[in-house]
Amino acid sequence: MDARALVRRILAIPLLVWVVATLAFFLMRAAPGGPFDRERAPASREVEAALKARYHLDEPLGRQYVRYLGGLARGDLGPSLKYRHHGVNEILAQALPVSMTLGWLAFGTAMGLGIPVGAAGAVWRGRWPDWLGTVLVLAGACIPTFVLAPLLVLGLSLGAGWFPVAGWGSPSHAILPVMALGLYFAARVARLMREGLAEVLRSPFILAARAKGVSPGGILWRHAMRPALVPVVSYAGPMLADLLTGSFVVERIFQVPGTGAFFTNSFFSRDYTLMTGLVVVYSFLLLVLNLATDLAHRWLDPRIRHA
């Protein structure tokens, strides 16, 4: 990717975020129900009208859209319609660091476990490390997080008493949710790493390196590892975006005060501004991480750079 293409990709990010924000804005308002349905008792119709006027929901939809775009251009995502007296920026400033901390820890766990297990399976293909890794990968891939998380609570928290059941405030509180997220994604990373490295080890340039007398360790680390990581990096970008914005199920089970609870609550309560703000933040992270993934591809695989 040359400098001109990189500039185009960077300039396209605000345009794509605007498209996502526009779709989220209109789709949320097209859904049945409203944010003040609970205020529709006969005695509180005046309250509902006052709330709509306060948040400019009594204006035409086009004017609401222009007002929202103006705030978005200034970095202001607006006030929350459910958590009154709190802005969306304020809520995200409190919840997003928690989800990002959990996401980074789970990402490190997934990569730190998945890459070695997958590499061992490819190097010792057909032998006991490969069989053991295959069993672990199948177990991790077949057990979703909403099943693994309660099992970890029953076994390691309620049963053994090693970790707190729920909450967020100390390093011990992060261990179980990180395990629930990290082990689930580690299985997929290990599978991609095993397939990618096995394919690279059968490549002609690896056979040529062996014919020249390069040691097995030199072949693995100097020639095979970087191109073998390409499928892992392709998966790592969207995976990291998903982890950084929070896993809704895991955060619910372990009562982690991240963005997951706000996302589900904003949807069911029709909190237009909070829901749209979360979608905008998620799309921005996804676009940036996809760009970083493409740049990492070029660094890992020389064939992409010379294409």
ZAZAKE-794482 format. One record per residue: residue in one letter; x, y, z of N, C-alpha, C in turn. Coordinates in steps of 0.2 Angstrom, whole numbers, plus 5000, padded with zeros to 4 digits. Example, Ala and Ser with C-alpha at 12.3 -4.5 7.8 and 13.67 -1.06 7.14 Angstrom:
> A,5066,4972,5039,5062,4978,5039,5066,4984,5039
> S,5064,4989,5035,5068,4995,5036,5064,5000,5039
This chain:
> M,5004,4994,5000,5000,5000,5000,5004,5006,5000
> D,5004,5010,4994,5008,5016,4994,5005,5022,4998
> A,5009,5027,4998,5007,5033,5002,5000,5036,5000
> R,4999,5036,4994,4993,5038,4991,4987,5034,4993
> A,4988,5027,4992,4982,5023,4994,4981,5023,5002
> L,4986,5024,5006,4985,5025,5013,4981,5031,5015
> V,4983,5036,5011,4979,5043,5013,4972,5042,5011
> R,4970,5038,5005,4963,5037,5003,4960,5033,5008
> R,4963,5028,5011,4960,5024,5016,4959,5028,5022
> I,4963,5032,5024,4962,5036,5030,4956,5041,5029
> L,4956,5044,5023,4951,5049,5022,4944,5046,5021
> A,4944,5039,5020,4938,5036,5019,4935,5034,5026
> I,4939,5034,5031,4936,5032,5038,4930,5037,5040
> P,4931,5043,5040,4926,5048,5042,4919,5047,5037
> L,4920,5046,5031,4915,5045,5026,4911,5038,5028
> L,4914,5033,5030,4911,5027,5032,4908,5027,5038
> V,4911,5031,5043,4908,5032,5050,4901,5036,5049
> W,4901,5041,5044,4895,5045,5043,4890,5040,5040
> V,4891,5036,5036,4886,5031,5033,4883,5027,5038
> V,4888,5024,5043,4885,5020,5048,4881,5024,5053
> A,4883,5030,5055,4879,5034,5059,4873,5036,5056
> T,4872,5037,5050,4866,5039,5047,4861,5033,5047
> L,4864,5027,5045,4860,5021,5045,4857,5020,5052
> A,4862,5020,5057,4859,5019,5064,4854,5024,5067
> F,4855,5030,5064,4851,5036,5066,4843,5034,5064
> F,4843,5032,5058,4836,5031,5055,4833,5025,5057
> L,4837,5020,5057,4835,5013,5059,4832,5013,5066
> M,4836,5016,5071,4833,5016,5078,4827,5020,5078
> R,4826,5025,5074,4819,5029,5075,4814,5025,5071
> A,4816,5021,5066,4810,5017,5063,4808,5011,5067
> A,4811,5009,5072,4809,5003,5076,4803,5005,5080
> P,4799,5000,5081,4793,5002,5085,4795,5004,5092
> G,4791,5008,5095,4792,5010,5102,4796,5017,5102
> G,4796,5020,5108,4800,5026,5109,4803,5026,5116
> P,4808,5031,5117,4812,5031,5123,4807,5033,5129
> F,4801,5036,5128,4797,5038,5134,4791,5034,5134
> D,4791,5028,5132,4784,5024,5132,4782,5024,5139
> R,4786,5023,5144,4784,5022,5151,4781,5028,5154
> E,4782,5034,5150,4779,5040,5153,4772,5041,5150
> R,4769,5036,5147,4763,5037,5143,4756,5036,5147
> A,4757,5036,5154,4751,5036,5158,4747,5042,5157
> P,4740,5042,5157,4736,5048,5156,4738,5054,5160
> A,4741,5053,5166,4743,5059,5170,4749,5061,5169
> S,4753,5058,5164,4760,5060,5163,4761,5062,5156
> R,4756,5063,5152,4757,5065,5145,4761,5071,5144
> E,4759,5076,5149,4763,5082,5149,4770,5081,5150
> V,4772,5076,5155,4779,5074,5156,4782,5072,5150
> E,4779,5067,5146,4781,5065,5140,4783,5070,5135
> A,4778,5075,5134,4779,5080,5129,4785,5085,5131
> A,4785,5086,5138,4791,5090,5140,4798,5087,5139
> L,4798,5080,5140,4804,5076,5138,4806,5077,5131
> K,4801,5076,5127,4802,5076,5120,4805,5083,5118
> A,4802,5088,5120,4804,5095,5119,4811,5096,5122
> R,4813,5093,5127,4819,5094,5130,4825,5091,5126
> Y,4823,5085,5123,4828,5082,5119,4827,5083,5112
> H,4823,5088,5110,4822,5090,5103,4819,5084,5099
> L,4815,5079,5102,4812,5074,5098,4805,5076,5095
> D,4803,5082,5097,4797,5084,5094,4798,5088,5088
> E,4804,5089,5086,4806,5092,5079,4805,5087,5074
> P,4805,5090,5067,4805,5085,5062,4811,5081,5061
> L,4811,5075,5058,4816,5070,5058,4822,5073,5055
> G,4821,5077,5049,4827,5080,5046,4831,5085,5050
> R,4827,5089,5054,4831,5093,5059,4834,5090,5064
> Q,4831,5084,5067,4835,5080,5072,4841,5077,5069
> Y,4841,5075,5063,4847,5072,5059,4852,5078,5058
> V,4851,5083,5056,4856,5089,5055,4859,5091,5062
> R,4854,5091,5067,4857,5093,5074,4862,5087,5076
> Y,4860,5081,5075,4864,5075,5077,4871,5076,5073
> L,4871,5077,5067,4877,5077,5063,4882,5083,5066
> G,4878,5089,5067,4882,5094,5070,4886,5092,5076
> G,4883,5089,5081,4886,5086,5087,4891,5081,5086
> L,4890,5077,5081,4895,5072,5079,4901,5075,5076
> A,4900,5080,5072,4906,5083,5070,4910,5086,5075
> R,4907,5088,5080,4911,5091,5086,4913,5086,5091
> G,4912,5080,5090,4914,5075,5094,4909,5074,5100
> D,4903,5077,5100,4898,5076,5105,4892,5071,5102
> L,4892,5066,5106,4887,5061,5104,4880,5062,5107
> G,4879,5067,5111,4872,5069,5113,4871,5066,5120
> P,4865,5068,5123,4863,5066,5129,4860,5059,5129
> S,4861,5055,5134,4857,5049,5135,4850,5050,5136
> L,4845,5046,5133,4838,5047,5134,4836,5042,5140
> K,4840,5037,5142,4838,5033,5147,4841,5035,5154
> Y,4848,5036,5153,4852,5038,5159,4852,5046,5159
> R,4847,5049,5161,4846,5056,5161,4851,5060,5165
> H,4853,5066,5163,4858,5070,5166,4865,5067,5165
> H,4865,5062,5160,4872,5060,5158,4872,5060,5151
> G,4878,5062,5148,4879,5062,5141,4882,5055,5139
> V,4881,5054,5132,4884,5048,5129,4892,5048,5130
> N,4895,5054,5129,4902,5054,5130,4904,5052,5137
> E,4900,5055,5142,4902,5053,5149,4901,5046,5150
> I,4896,5043,5148,4895,5035,5149,4900,5031,5146
> L,4902,5033,5139,4907,5029,5136,4914,5031,5139
> A,4915,5036,5142,4922,5038,5146,4922,5033,5152
> Q,4917,5031,5155,4917,5027,5161,4917,5020,5159
> A,4913,5018,5154,4912,5010,5152,4917,5008,5147
> L,4919,5012,5142,4924,5010,5137,4930,5007,5139
> P,4934,5011,5144,4940,5009,5147,4940,5002,5150
> V,4934,5000,5153,4933,4994,5156,4933,4988,5151
> S,4929,4990,5146,4928,4985,5141,4935,4984,5137
> M,4939,4989,5136,4945,4989,5132,4950,4985,5136
> T,4950,4986,5143,4955,4983,5147,4953,4975,5147
> L,4947,4973,5148,4945,4966,5147,4947,4964,5140
> G,4946,4968,5135,4947,4965,5128,4954,4964,5127
> W,4959,4969,5129,4966,4968,5128,4968,4962,5132
> L,4966,4961,5138,4968,4955,5141,4966,4949,5138
> A,4960,4949,5136,4957,4943,5132,4961,4942,5126
> F,4962,4947,5122,4966,4947,5116,4973,4944,5117
> G,4977,4946,5122,4983,4944,5124,4983,4936,5125
> T,4978,4934,5129,4977,4927,5131,4976,4923,5125
> A,4971,4925,5120,4970,4921,5114,4976,4921,5110
> M,4980,4926,5109,4986,4926,5104,4991,4922,5108
> G,4992,4923,5114,4997,4920,5118,4996,4912,5119
> L,4990,4910,5119,4989,4903,5119,4988,4900,5112
> G,4984,4903,5108,4983,4900,5101,4988,4900,5096
> I,4993,4905,5096,4999,4904,5092,5003,4898,5093
> P,5006,4898,5100,5010,4892,5101,5007,4885,5100
> V,5000,4884,5102,4997,4878,5101,4996,4876,5094
> G,4994,4881,5090,4993,4880,5082,5000,4879,5079
> A,5005,4882,5081,5012,4881,5078,5015,4874,5080
> A,5013,4872,5086,5016,4865,5088,5012,4860,5084
> G,5006,4861,5083,5002,4856,5079,5004,4856,5072
> A,5007,4861,5069,5009,4861,5062,5016,4858,5062
> V,5020,4860,5067,5027,4857,5066,5027,4850,5068
> W,5024,4848,5073,5023,4840,5075,5017,4837,5072
> R,5016,4838,5066,5009,4836,5063,5009,4828,5063
> G,5003,4826,5065,5002,4819,5066,5005,4816,5072
> R,5008,4819,5076,5011,4817,5083,5007,4819,5089
> W,5009,4817,5095,5005,4819,5100,5004,4826,5102
> P,5009,4831,5101,5007,4838,5101,5001,4840,5097
> D,5001,4837,5091,4996,4839,5086,4989,4836,5088
> W,4989,4830,5091,4983,4827,5093,4980,4831,5099
> L,4985,4832,5104,4983,4836,5110,4980,4843,5108
> G,4984,4846,5104,4981,4853,5102,4975,4853,5098
> T,4974,4847,5094,4967,4847,5090,4961,4846,5095
> V,4963,4842,5100,4957,4841,5105,4956,4847,5109
> L,4961,4851,5111,4960,4857,5115,4956,4862,5110
> V,4958,4862,5104,4955,4867,5099,4947,4865,5098
> L,4946,4859,5097,4939,4857,5096,4935,4858,5102
> A,4938,4857,5108,4934,4859,5114,4933,4866,5115
> G,4938,4870,5113,4937,4877,5114,4932,4880,5109
> A,4932,4877,5103,4928,4879,5097,4920,4877,5098
> C,4919,4872,5102,4913,4869,5103,4909,4872,5109
> I,4913,4875,5113,4910,4877,5120,4909,4885,5119
> P,4904,4888,5118,4903,4895,5117,4904,4899,5124
> T,4905,4905,5124,4907,4909,5130,4901,4909,5135
> F,4895,4909,5132,4889,4909,5137,4888,4902,5141
> V,4892,4897,5138,4892,4890,5142,4898,4890,5146
> L,4904,4892,5143,4910,4892,5147,4911,4896,5153
> A,4908,4902,5152,4908,4907,5158,4904,4904,5164
> P,4898,4901,5164,4895,4898,5170,4899,4892,5173
> L,4902,4888,5168,4906,4883,5170,4912,4885,5174
> L,4915,4891,5172,4921,4893,5176,4919,4896,5183
> V,4913,4899,5183,4910,4901,5189,4909,4896,5194
> L,4906,4890,5191,4904,4885,5196,4910,4881,5198
> G,4915,4880,5194,4921,4876,5195,4926,4880,5199
> L,4928,4886,5197,4934,4890,5200,4932,4895,5205
> S,4925,4897,5205,4923,4902,5210,4919,4899,5215
> L,4913,4896,5214,4909,4893,5219,4912,4887,5221
> G,4915,4883,5217,4917,4876,5219,4924,4877,5223
> A,4929,4879,5219,4936,4880,5223,4937,4886,5227
> G,4933,4891,5225,4933,4898,5229,4940,4901,5228
> W,4943,4901,5222,4949,4904,5220,4948,4911,5218
> F,4942,4912,5214,4941,4919,5211,4934,4922,5213
> P,4933,4928,5213,4927,4931,5215,4922,4929,5209
> V,4915,4929,5211,4910,4927,5207,4909,4932,5201
> A,4909,4938,5203,4907,4944,5199,4910,4950,5202
> G,4910,4956,5197,4912,4962,5199,4918,4964,5196
> W,4921,4970,5197,4926,4973,5194,4930,4978,5198
> G,4936,4977,5200,4939,4981,5205,4946,4979,5207
> S,4948,4973,5206,4954,4970,5207,4956,4966,5202
> P,4963,4964,5201,4965,4959,5196,4962,4952,5197
> S,4960,4950,5203,4957,4944,5203,4950,4944,5200
> H,4947,4949,5199,4940,4950,5196,4941,4949,5189
> A,4946,4950,5186,4947,4950,5179,4949,4943,5176
> I,4951,4938,5180,4954,4932,5178,4948,4928,5175
> L,4943,4927,5178,4937,4923,5175,4934,4925,5168
> P,4933,4932,5168,4930,4934,5162,4935,4934,5156
> V,4942,4935,5158,4947,4935,5153,4948,4928,5150
> M,4947,4923,5155,4948,4916,5153,4942,4914,5148
> A,4936,4916,5150,4930,4915,5146,4931,4917,5139
> L,4933,4923,5138,4934,4926,5132,4940,4924,5128
> G,4946,4924,5132,4952,4922,5129,4952,4915,5126
> L,4950,4910,5130,4950,4903,5128,4945,4902,5122
> Y,4940,4905,5122,4935,4904,5116,4939,4906,5110
> F,4942,4912,5110,4945,4915,5104,4952,4911,5103
> A,4955,4909,5108,4962,4905,5107,4961,4899,5103
> A,4955,4896,5103,4954,4890,5099,4954,4892,5092
> R,4951,4897,5090,4951,4899,5083,4957,4902,5080
> V,4961,4905,5085,4968,4907,5083,4972,4901,5082
> A,4972,4896,5086,4976,4890,5085,4974,4886,5079
> R,4968,4886,5077,4966,4883,5071,4969,4886,5065
> L,4968,4893,5065,4971,4897,5059,4979,4896,5059
> M,4982,4897,5065,4989,4896,5065,4992,4889,5062
> R,4988,4884,5064,4990,4877,5062,4990,4877,5055
> E,4984,4879,5052,4983,4878,5045,4988,4883,5041
> G,4989,4889,5043,4993,4893,5040,5000,4891,5040
> L,5003,4889,5045,5010,4887,5046,5011,4880,5042
> A,5006,4876,5042,5006,4869,5038,5007,4871,5031
> E,5003,4875,5029,5003,4877,5021,5010,4880,5020
> V,5012,4885,5024,5019,4888,5022,5024,4883,5022
> L,5024,4878,5027,5030,4873,5027,5030,4869,5021
> R,5025,4869,5017,5024,4865,5011,5026,4869,5005
> S,5028,4875,5006,5029,4880,5000,5036,4879,4997
> P,5036,4881,4991,5043,4879,4987,5049,4883,4991
> F,5048,4889,4993,5053,4893,4996,5056,4889,5002
> I,5051,4886,5006,5054,4882,5012,5058,4876,5010
> L,5055,4873,5004,5059,4867,5002,5066,4869,4999
> A,5066,4875,4996,5073,4878,4994,5077,4879,5000
> A,5074,4882,5005,5079,4883,5011,5081,4877,5015
> R,5077,4872,5015,5079,4865,5017,5085,4862,5013
> A,5084,4863,5006,5089,4861,5002,5096,4864,5003
> K,5096,4871,5005,5102,4874,5006,5105,4873,5013
> G,5102,4869,5017,5104,4867,5023,5102,4871,5029
> V,5097,4875,5028,5095,4879,5034,5092,4875,5040
> S,5094,4876,5046,5092,4872,5051,5084,4873,5052
> P,5081,4868,5055,5074,4868,5056,5071,4874,5060
> G,5075,4876,5065,5074,4882,5069,5074,4888,5065
> G,5079,4889,5060,5080,4894,5056,5074,4895,5051
> I,5072,4889,5048,5067,4889,5043,5060,4891,5047
> L,5059,4889,5053,5053,4891,5056,5053,4898,5058
> W,5058,4901,5061,5058,4908,5063,5060,4913,5058
> R,5064,4911,5054,5066,4916,5049,5062,4916,5042
> H,5059,4911,5041,5056,4910,5034,5048,4909,5035
> A,5046,4904,5039,5039,4902,5039,5035,4906,5044
> M,5037,4908,5049,5033,4911,5054,5029,4917,5052
> R,5032,4922,5049,5029,4928,5047,5024,4927,5042
> P,5025,4924,5036,5019,4922,5032,5014,4918,5035
> A,5015,4914,5039,5010,4909,5043,5006,4913,5047
> L,5008,4919,5049,5004,4923,5054,4999,4928,5050
> V,4999,4928,5043,4994,4932,5039,4987,4930,5041
> P,4985,4924,5040,4978,4922,5042,4976,4924,5049
> V,4981,4923,5054,4979,4925,5061,4978,4933,5061
> V,4982,4937,5058,4982,4944,5058,4975,4946,5055
> S,4973,4942,5050,4967,4944,5046,4961,4943,5051
> Y,4961,4938,5055,4956,4937,5060,4957,4941,5066
> A,4963,4943,5068,4964,4947,5074,4961,4954,5074
> G,4961,4957,5068,4958,4964,5068,4951,4964,5070
> P,4946,4961,5067,4939,4961,5069,4938,4958,5076
> M,4942,4953,5078,4942,4950,5084,4944,4955,5090
> L,4949,4959,5088,4951,4964,5093,4946,4969,5094
> A,4943,4971,5088,4937,4976,5088,4931,4974,5093
> D,4930,4967,5092,4924,4964,5095,4926,4964,5103
> L,4932,4962,5105,4934,4962,5112,4935,4969,5115
> L,4937,4974,5111,4938,4980,5114,4931,4984,5116
> T,4926,4982,5112,4920,4985,5113,4916,4981,5118
> G,4918,4976,5120,4915,4972,5125,4911,4966,5123
> S,4911,4961,5127,4907,4955,5125,4901,4955,5130
> F,4895,4956,5127,4889,4957,5130,4888,4952,5135
> V,4888,4945,5133,4886,4940,5137,4891,4939,5143
> V,4898,4940,5142,4902,4939,5147,4902,4945,5152
> E,4901,4951,5150,4900,4956,5154,4894,4956,5159
> R,4889,4953,5156,4882,4952,5159,4883,4947,5165
> I,4887,4941,5163,4887,4936,5168,4892,4938,5174
> F,4897,4941,5172,4902,4943,5178,4901,4950,5180
> Q,4895,4953,5178,4894,4960,5181,4899,4965,5180
> V,4902,4965,5174,4908,4969,5172,4905,4976,5170
> P,4906,4981,5173,4903,4988,5171,4906,4991,5164
> G,4905,4987,5159,4908,4989,5152,4902,4991,5148
> T,4904,4991,5141,4899,4994,5137,4893,4989,5135
> G,4894,4983,5137,4889,4977,5135,4882,4979,5138
> A,4882,4980,5145,4876,4982,5148,4872,4988,5145
> F,4876,4993,5143,4873,4999,5140,4871,4998,5133
> F,4874,4993,5130,4872,4992,5123,4865,4988,5123
> T,4864,4983,5127,4858,4980,5127,4852,4984,5130
> N,4854,4988,5136,4849,4992,5139,4847,4998,5134
> S,4852,5000,5130,4850,5006,5126,4845,5003,5120
> F,4846,4997,5118,4842,4994,5113,4835,4993,5115
> F,4834,4990,5121,4827,4989,5123,4824,4995,5126
> S,4827,5000,5128,4824,5006,5130,4824,5011,5125
> R,4826,5010,5119,4826,5014,5113,4829,5021,5115
> D,4835,5020,5118,4839,5026,5119,4843,5027,5113
> Y,4840,5031,5109,4843,5033,5102,4850,5035,5102
> T,4852,5040,5106,4858,5043,5106,4864,5038,5109
> L,4862,5034,5114,4867,5030,5117,4868,5024,5112
> M,4863,5021,5109,4864,5016,5104,4868,5018,5098
> T,4866,5024,5095,4870,5026,5090,4877,5028,5091
> G,4878,5031,5097,4885,5032,5099,4889,5026,5100
> L,4886,5020,5103,4890,5014,5103,4892,5011,5096
> V,4887,5012,5092,4888,5009,5085,4893,5013,5081
> V,4893,5020,5082,4898,5024,5079,4905,5022,5082
> V,4906,5021,5088,4912,5020,5091,4915,5013,5089
> Y,4910,5008,5089,4912,5001,5086,4914,5002,5079
> S,4911,5005,5075,4912,5005,5068,4919,5009,5067
> F,4920,5014,5071,4927,5018,5070,4933,5013,5072
> L,4932,5009,5077,4937,5005,5080,4938,4999,5074
> L,4933,4997,5071,4933,4991,5066,4937,4994,5060
> L,4935,5000,5058,4939,5003,5052,4946,5004,5053
> V,4948,5007,5059,4955,5008,5061,4959,5001,5061
> L,4956,4996,5065,4959,4990,5065,4960,4986,5059
> N,4955,4987,5054,4956,4984,5048,4961,4987,5044
> L,4962,4993,5044,4968,4997,5041,4974,4994,5044
> A,4974,4994,5051,4981,4991,5054,4982,4984,5052
> T,4977,4980,5051,4978,4973,5048,4981,4973,5041
> D,4978,4977,5037,4981,4977,5030,4988,4979,5030
> L,4990,4984,5034,4997,4986,5035,5001,4981,5038
> A,4999,4977,5043,5002,4971,5045,5003,4966,5040
> H,4998,4965,5036,4999,4960,5031,5005,4961,5026
> R,5006,4968,5024,5012,4969,5020,5018,4968,5024
> W,5018,4969,5030,5025,4968,5034,5026,4961,5035
> L,5021,4957,5035,5022,4950,5037,5023,4946,5030
> D,5020,4948,5025,5021,4944,5019,5024,4948,5013
> P,5030,4946,5011,5033,4950,5006,5030,4950,4999
> R,5026,4944,4998,5022,4943,4992,5017,4949,4991
> I,5014,4951,4996,5009,4956,4996,5012,4963,4994
> R,5018,4964,4997,5022,4971,4996,5024,4971,4988
> H,5026,4965,4985,5028,4966,4978,5023,4964,4973
> A,5017,4963,4976,5011,4962,4971,5010,4968,4967
